[in-house]
Amino acid sequence: MLGASGRAILAFVSDPENYLLDKVPEEQLPSYLEELARIHKIGYAISRDELIKGAVAVAVPFFSGESKVMGSLAVYGPSARVDESQVEYFVQLLLEESRQLSYKAGFR
């Protein structure tokens, strides 16, 4: 399984299904691909208690000048201190930083 950072990247690669074929059980593949499509549409991924119990992660992709995903920016924190309003704040902060980093990498 991938956390928020990995899903933020995978949602923007050209063929995520090919990558997932031997990593996700076949019966879970359709829902995983739906989740990646949702992430692609909204531009970020959120993870709650997925890879680390008690942790929240927010991640956004950033892009190269060739419009290819290069990686992701993420914020992680304990769920006891990261409420929904902070998640929304982190989303906006990360989206802005991603725009700036992508621009500096040549993405237009």
Summary of the structure (lengths in Angstrom):
residues: 108
radius of gyration: 14.1
end to end distance: 31.4
largest distance: 40.4
contacts: 303
relative contact order: 0.17
helix: 46%
strand: 21%
